[in-house]
């Protein structure tokens, strides 16, 4: 449930922009994000929670640039953790089949 909720946040953010292309991109990315979080496992729980708090703080302050930076840092961190979880065998996130 946590993985799905986290991925849905990114879908929701894409929808809120009002940009259909961005919304489709975020929806597609949400599926890959789910796979990445499943790869990292429970080790990501605290990182996700703290990032969510920082993101909400930026959104409450109406700081779109700050929110974008937080999302970028968060996804970078998850990507790094995913590589570590896979033994750094690949620099790319595996695509869903």
C-alpha positions as CSV (number, residue, x, y, z in Angstrom):
1,X,0.0,0.0,0.0
2,X,2.8,2.4,0.8
3,X,4.5,1.9,-2.5
4,X,1.2,2.5,-4.4
5,X,0.4,5.6,-2.3
6,X,3.9,7.1,-3.0
7,X,3.7,6.5,-6.7
8,X,0.2,8.0,-6.8
9,X,1.5,11.2,-5.3
10,X,3.6,11.7,-8.4
11,X,0.6,11.0,-10.6
12,X,-1.4,13.5,-8.6
13,X,1.3,16.2,-8.9
14,X,1.4,15.7,-12.7
15,X,-2.4,16.1,-12.9
16,X,-2.3,19.2,-10.8
17,X,-0.1,21.0,-13.3
18,X,-2.9,21.0,-15.9
19,X,-0.4,20.0,-18.6
20,X,-1.7,16.8,-20.2
21,X,1.7,15.8,-21.5
22,X,3.3,16.2,-18.1
23,X,0.5,14.3,-16.5
24,X,1.0,11.4,-18.9
25,X,4.7,11.4,-18.3
26,X,4.3,11.4,-14.5
27,X,1.7,8.6,-14.7
28,X,4.2,6.5,-16.7
29,X,7.0,7.4,-14.3
30,X,4.8,6.3,-11.3
31,X,4.9,2.7,-12.5
32,X,8.6,2.7,-12.8
33,X,8.8,4.4,-9.4
34,X,6.8,1.5,-7.9
35,X,9.3,-1.0,-9.3
36,X,12.2,1.0,-7.9
37,X,10.7,1.2,-4.4
38,X,10.0,-2.5,-4.5
39,X,13.6,-3.1,-5.4
40,X,14.9,-0.9,-2.5
41,X,12.4,-2.3,-0.1
42,X,11.7,-1.2,3.5
43,X,15.0,0.7,3.7
44,X,13.3,3.4,1.7
45,X,10.5,4.0,4.1
46,X,12.2,6.7,6.2
47,X,13.6,8.4,3.2
48,X,10.2,8.5,1.5
49,X,8.5,9.9,4.6
50,X,11.1,12.6,5.2
51,X,11.0,13.6,1.5
52,X,7.2,13.7,1.6
53,X,7.4,16.1,4.6
54,X,9.9,18.4,2.8
55,X,7.8,18.3,-0.4
56,X,4.6,19.2,1.4
57,X,6.5,22.1,3.2
58,X,7.6,23.4,-0.2
59,X,4.1,23.1,-1.6
60,X,2.5,24.9,1.4
61,X,5.0,27.7,0.9
62,X,3.9,27.9,-2.8
63,X,7.6,27.3,-3.8
64,X,7.4,25.3,-7.0
65,X,11.1,25.5,-7.6
66,X,11.8,24.1,-4.1
67,X,9.2,21.4,-4.6
68,X,10.9,20.5,-7.9
69,X,14.3,20.3,-6.3
70,X,13.0,18.1,-3.6
71,X,11.4,15.7,-6.1
72,X,14.6,15.6,-8.0
73,X,16.8,14.9,-4.9
74,X,14.4,12.3,-3.7
75,X,14.2,10.4,-7.0
76,X,18.0,10.6,-7.3
77,X,18.4,9.1,-3.9
78,X,15.9,6.3,-4.7
79,X,17.7,5.6,-7.9
80,X,21.1,5.4,-6.1
81,X,19.5,3.0,-3.5
82,X,18.0,0.9,-6.2
83,X,21.5,0.6,-7.8
84,X,22.9,-0.5,-4.5
85,X,20.1,-3.0,-3.9
86,X,20.9,-4.5,-7.3
87,X,24.6,-4.6,-6.6
88,X,25.2,-1.6,-8.8
89,X,25.0,-3.9,-11.7
90,X,23.4,-1.2,-13.9
91,X,23.3,2.5,-14.0
92,X,19.7,2.4,-15.3
93,X,16.4,1.6,-13.7
94,X,15.0,-1.6,-15.2
95,X,11.9,-1.0,-17.3
96,X,8.7,-2.8,-16.4
97,X,7.9,-5.8,-18.7
